[in-house]
Amino acid sequence: MNFSNCIKYSNNVNYSPNGNYLAIAKGNNLLIYESNQMKNLFKYSFTSQITQIEFSQDSSFILIGLYKLGQCEVKSLLDENWKCTINESLFGISNSIWTPDNSKILCFSNCNVKLSIWSLTEECQAQYISLPKFSDKGYSFSSNGHFFALAERKEIKDYIGVYYIADFSLMSHFNINTVDVQDIVWSKDNTSIIASDCPLECKILVYS
């Protein structure tokens, strides 16, 4: 068995979905290696500590969260000169995720004020969804990649919004009979959304 040299890292390590790349955050620096031979392919330096790194589903892009600055940087692994900067300095960013089609990035603001939808393929302003309930759960993509369900908290009530991923148009928005919804998930056949209530209620609800 062969081992590579030891590589120091500070807070984040992530493999690309295709297994070809390994990204390692070290303070303000991001190192991207070819995973088989551990050959260093890219090195990027930033003005703030890296909070999050996340590959796109097709492994062609990587998202770098610089949340102390309220920013995300996106780099291409196929075109070294391509980059994108997302700036959310007013409300900050607590978490960012890719859409399944790799064309958009969703940024959850601090204190769950809003969810911002940024397109990497169209030159347009961001779209916004107000008051997502969580930033690290309470959302789910349908397995066919067409729809996004989001748990929202408005007027002391739980809601679910269903959005069409192509343009994030609202398809459905409804109140759910939960005291304090904890998470939601699509069924495997994409016909229903399952919501789990708080442990005190011990209740699972299915919405068709």
PyMOL commands that set and color helices and strands:
alter all, ss='L'
color gray80, all
select helices_A, chain A and resi 110-112
alter helices_A, ss='H'
color red, helices_A
select strands_A, chain A and resi 12-15+21-26+29-34+39-45+52-55+61-66+71-76+83-87+95-98+104-108+114-119+127-130+139-141+147-154+157-164+169-175+183-186+193-196+204-207
alter strands_A, ss='S'
color yellow, strands_A
deselect
rebuild
show_as cartoon
